[in-house]
């Protein structure tokens, strides 16, 4: 009597699912870390653009720096950038000599991804 085998056995399916689970357990932390690093780098680029717009405004003779002067239709940037991690918009520095800071510097005491424009 010859047996026609069609499909997979339960053991074969379970072993494939186990291998996929192990690979995803290895890959997910690396994916999340690379996502946070890219958000941090994007935030630094946004702060550099804001700093460049602030420098242009100071060279144009503006003594008080506000986000309305820097961003918008009449500003040096078309849109107001926001932090990619929290989607919070940046605030103008208190003085013309101060630099921009990230509105989301660290989450729950995690200082691994704390960043600023000038370290």
C-alpha positions as CSV (number, residue, x, y, z in Angstrom):
1,X,0.0,0.0,0.0
2,X,1.5,3.3,-1.1
3,X,0.8,6.4,0.9
4,X,0.3,9.7,-0.9
5,X,1.7,12.5,1.2
6,X,0.3,16.0,0.6
7,X,1.0,19.0,2.8
8,X,3.2,19.4,5.9
9,X,3.1,17.6,9.2
10,X,2.4,19.4,12.4
11,X,6.1,18.9,13.5
12,X,7.4,20.6,10.4
13,X,5.0,23.5,10.7
14,X,5.9,24.0,14.4
15,X,9.7,23.9,13.7
16,X,9.3,26.6,11.0
17,X,7.2,28.8,13.4
18,X,9.9,28.3,16.1
19,X,12.7,29.3,13.7
20,X,10.7,32.4,12.6
21,X,10.1,33.3,16.3
22,X,13.8,33.0,17.2
23,X,14.8,35.1,14.2
24,X,12.3,37.8,15.1
25,X,13.4,37.8,18.7
26,X,16.9,38.6,17.5
27,X,16.0,41.2,14.9
28,X,13.4,43.3,16.8
29,X,15.7,44.9,19.4
30,X,18.1,45.8,16.6
31,X,15.3,47.3,14.5
32,X,14.0,49.4,17.5
33,X,17.5,50.6,18.3
34,X,18.1,51.7,14.7
35,X,14.8,53.4,14.6
36,X,15.6,55.5,17.7
37,X,19.1,56.3,16.3
38,X,17.5,57.6,13.1
39,X,15.0,59.6,15.0
40,X,17.8,61.2,17.0
41,X,19.8,62.0,13.9
42,X,16.7,63.5,12.2
43,X,16.1,65.6,15.3
44,X,19.7,66.9,15.2
45,X,19.3,67.8,11.5
46,X,16.1,69.7,12.4
47,X,17.9,71.7,15.1
48,X,20.7,72.5,12.6
49,X,18.1,73.8,10.1
50,X,16.5,75.9,12.9
51,X,19.9,77.2,14.0
52,X,20.8,78.2,10.4
53,X,17.4,80.0,10.1
54,X,18.2,81.8,13.4
55,X,21.6,82.9,12.0
56,X,20.0,84.2,8.9
57,X,17.5,86.1,10.9
58,X,20.2,87.6,13.1
59,X,22.2,88.6,9.9
60,X,19.0,90.3,8.6
61,X,18.9,92.5,11.7
62,X,16.2,90.7,13.7
63,X,17.1,91.0,17.4
64,X,14.2,89.0,18.8
65,X,14.0,85.4,17.6
66,X,10.6,83.7,17.5
67,X,9.3,80.7,15.7
68,X,7.0,83.1,13.7
69,X,10.0,84.9,12.3
70,X,11.9,81.6,11.5
71,X,9.1,79.4,10.1
72,X,6.0,80.0,8.0
73,X,5.3,81.8,4.8
74,X,7.4,84.9,5.6
75,X,10.1,82.9,7.5
76,X,13.3,81.3,6.6
77,X,11.8,77.7,6.7
78,X,8.6,76.8,5.0
79,X,7.2,74.6,7.8
80,X,7.9,74.4,11.5
81,X,9.9,71.2,12.1
82,X,9.0,68.9,14.9
83,X,10.8,66.2,16.9
84,X,10.3,62.9,15.0
85,X,10.1,60.9,18.3
86,X,7.3,62.8,20.0
87,X,5.9,65.0,17.1
88,X,6.4,68.0,19.4
89,X,7.4,71.3,17.8
90,X,10.6,73.0,18.9
91,X,10.5,76.2,21.0
92,X,12.5,79.3,20.2
93,X,15.5,79.7,22.5
94,X,15.2,82.2,25.3
95,X,18.0,84.4,23.9
96,X,19.6,85.0,20.6
97,X,22.8,83.4,21.7
98,X,21.1,80.2,23.0
99,X,20.7,77.1,20.9
100,X,17.7,75.0,20.1
101,X,17.0,71.9,22.3
102,X,15.0,68.8,21.6
103,X,11.6,68.9,23.2
104,X,12.0,65.1,23.9
105,X,15.5,64.7,25.3
106,X,15.0,61.3,27.0
107,X,12.2,59.0,27.7
108,X,11.8,57.5,31.2
109,X,15.3,58.2,32.3
110,X,16.8,56.6,29.1
111,X,19.9,58.7,28.5
112,X,21.3,56.5,25.8
113,X,19.7,58.6,23.1
114,X,19.9,62.0,24.8
115,X,21.1,64.5,22.2
116,X,21.7,68.2,21.6
117,X,22.8,70.4,18.8
118,X,26.3,70.9,20.2
119,X,27.8,68.3,22.4
